[in-house]
Amino acid sequence: MHDKFKWEEGTIFHMHEDDQSGRNILLAKCGFRVYREEGKKLRQDAEGRTFDGWSEKYDEFIPVFSPRI
């Protein structure tokens, strides 16, 4: 995914439709992190799983047609 400055690894957690101006838009909840055992910025989430990347504080909904995904 693109974080507005560079390409980063990320995870799409789920998708949902949102009504915007009378049109249904499919949005993906994206996180700039990948769950793994080893990495450069290993952290733990609230459930104790280790991930490499940014915390859920930086998650965002991005339209699935966006070139950022």
Backbone as CSV, one residue per row, in Angstrom:
resi,resn,N_x,N_y,N_z,CA_x,CA_y,CA_z,C_x,C_y,C_z
1,MET,0.839,-1.167,0.000,0.000,0.000,0.000,0.888,1.234,0.000
2,HIS,0.345,2.289,-0.507,1.106,3.537,-0.570,0.654,4.440,0.576
3,ASP,1.606,4.936,1.353,1.263,5.755,2.526,1.309,7.252,2.242
4,LYS,1.181,7.643,0.991,1.227,9.023,0.496,2.644,9.513,0.248
5,PHE,3.655,8.727,0.663,5.044,9.090,0.417,5.825,7.972,-0.259
6,LYS,5.548,6.712,0.137,6.258,5.573,-0.457,5.426,4.305,-0.288
7,TRP,5.803,3.271,-1.018,5.131,1.986,-0.927,5.584,1.245,0.315
8,GLU,4.624,0.661,1.031,4.893,-0.108,2.252,4.102,-1.408,2.196
9,GLU,4.594,-2.418,2.909,3.814,-3.638,3.064,2.625,-3.335,3.956
10,GLY,1.559,-4.036,3.745,0.380,-3.806,4.562,-0.554,-4.992,4.536
11,THR,-1.618,-4.859,5.304,-2.622,-5.908,5.416,-4.000,-5.291,5.242
12,ILE,-4.851,-5.957,4.462,-6.249,-5.562,4.377,-7.005,-6.435,5.367
13,PHE,-7.625,-5.809,6.356,-8.285,-6.553,7.418,-9.723,-6.923,7.084
14,HIS,-10.464,-6.030,6.500,-11.810,-6.335,6.041,-12.281,-5.237,5.096
15,MET,-13.399,-5.537,4.416,-13.965,-4.575,3.487,-15.445,-4.392,3.818
16,HIS,-15.957,-3.205,3.542,-17.381,-2.952,3.714,-17.835,-1.862,2.747
17,GLU,-19.134,-1.847,2.504,-19.703,-0.832,1.628,-20.130,0.365,2.462
18,ASP,-19.941,1.555,1.897,-20.318,2.788,2.566,-21.094,3.644,1.567
19,ASP,-22.172,4.237,2.018,-22.980,5.100,1.158,-22.377,6.504,1.177
20,GLN,-21.854,6.927,0.041,-21.262,8.256,-0.085,-21.942,8.983,-1.234
21,SER,-22.685,10.019,-0.891,-23.408,10.825,-1.884,-24.362,9.971,-2.727
22,GLY,-25.033,9.021,-2.080,-25.994,8.197,-2.788,-25.414,7.046,-3.572
23,ARG,-24.105,6.842,-3.478,-23.442,5.737,-4.179,-22.795,4.822,-3.159
24,ASN,-22.908,3.527,-3.363,-22.214,2.579,-2.500,-20.769,2.448,-2.957
25,ILE,-19.862,2.697,-2.046,-18.430,2.606,-2.324,-17.871,1.477,-1.466
26,LEU,-17.085,0.586,-2.072,-16.454,-0.495,-1.331,-15.139,0.018,-0.749
27,LEU,-15.021,-0.052,0.577,-13.829,0.413,1.278,-13.084,-0.757,1.904
28,ALA,-11.772,-0.667,1.931,-10.936,-1.677,2.570,-10.288,-1.053,3.804
29,LYS,-10.392,-1.737,4.949,-9.682,-1.269,6.142,-8.261,-1.783,6.029
30,CYS,-7.315,-0.853,5.886,-5.920,-1.190,5.627,-5.039,-0.815,6.807
31,GLY,-4.080,-1.662,7.096,-3.094,-1.386,8.127,-1.707,-1.513,7.542
32,PHE,-0.834,-0.603,7.892,0.532,-0.622,7.383,1.395,-1.502,8.283
33,ARG,0.984,-2.772,8.386,1.725,-3.737,9.180,1.466,-5.135,8.636
34,VAL,2.421,-6.020,8.912,2.321,-7.418,8.513,2.649,-8.251,9.736
35,TYR,1.796,-9.215,10.044,2.021,-10.071,11.208,3.046,-11.140,10.859
36,ARG,4.132,-11.168,11.644,5.202,-12.146,11.439,6.052,-12.255,12.697
37,GLU,6.925,-13.230,12.712,7.774,-13.490,13.888,9.037,-12.629,13.908
38,GLU,9.558,-12.250,12.725,10.796,-11.478,12.653,10.591,-10.256,11.768
39,GLY,11.283,-9.166,12.092,11.180,-7.962,11.285,11.972,-6.823,11.896
40,LYS,11.956,-5.672,11.212,12.752,-4.541,11.661,12.094,-3.722,12.765
41,LYS,10.757,-3.692,12.819,10.054,-2.904,13.839,9.040,-3.783,14.568
42,LEU,9.475,-4.887,15.123,8.525,-5.810,15.752,7.860,-5.175,16.960
43,ARG,6.546,-5.333,17.013,5.740,-4.848,18.138,4.675,-5.887,18.417
44,GLN,3.914,-5.673,19.469,2.800,-6.569,19.763,1.504,-5.779,19.786
45,ASP,0.456,-6.409,19.257,-0.856,-5.759,19.311,-1.543,-6.108,20.627
46,ALA,-2.754,-5.655,20.803,-3.495,-5.875,22.051,-3.739,-7.361,22.326
47,GLU,-3.730,-8.183,21.278,-3.952,-9.621,21.431,-2.655,-10.397,21.586
48,GLY,-1.515,-9.705,21.621,-0.224,-10.352,21.819,0.431,-10.889,20.564
49,ARG,-0.144,-10.610,19.386,0.455,-11.063,18.131,1.562,-10.092,17.728
50,THR,2.660,-10.615,17.188,3.764,-9.755,16.771,3.575,-9.308,15.332
51,PHE,3.928,-8.064,15.097,3.820,-7.523,13.745,4.990,-6.598,13.468
52,ASP,5.219,-6.380,12.199,6.258,-5.486,11.709,5.536,-4.338,11.015
53,GLY,5.755,-3.111,11.455,5.107,-1.968,10.828,4.509,-1.028,11.854
54,TRP,3.409,-0.394,11.465,2.780,0.646,12.271,1.578,0.106,13.048
55,SER,1.278,0.715,14.172,0.167,0.270,15.011,-1.179,0.580,14.364
56,GLU,-2.245,0.025,14.942,-3.587,0.218,14.388,-4.054,1.667,14.452
57,LYS,-3.362,2.473,15.208,-3.670,3.911,15.259,-3.622,4.527,13.856
58,TYR,-2.808,3.940,12.987,-2.618,4.482,11.639,-3.426,3.742,10.575
59,ASP,-4.301,2.820,10.984,-5.168,2.137,10.019,-6.087,3.161,9.356
60,GLU,-6.477,2.864,8.136,-7.404,3.758,7.449,-8.262,2.976,6.460
61,PHE,-9.406,3.559,6.132,-10.279,2.989,5.117,-9.920,3.631,3.784
62,ILE,-9.632,2.788,2.808,-9.242,3.261,1.483,-10.185,2.629,0.467
63,PRO,-10.734,3.424,-0.469,-11.592,2.837,-1.498,-10.815,1.774,-2.281
64,VAL,-11.458,0.649,-2.575,-10.750,-0.449,-3.237,-10.263,-0.086,-4.638
65,PHE,-10.833,0.938,-5.251,-10.382,1.356,-6.587,-9.214,2.336,-6.518
66,SER,-8.753,2.668,-5.325,-7.641,3.617,-5.159,-6.326,3.020,-5.658
67,PRO,-5.501,3.804,-6.336,-4.190,3.316,-6.754,-3.224,3.130,-5.570
68,ARG,-3.639,3.496,-4.361,-2.780,3.317,-3.175,-2.739,1.874,-2.681
69,ILE,-3.684,1.052,-3.163,-3.704,-0.342,-2.723,-3.008,-1.179,-3.758
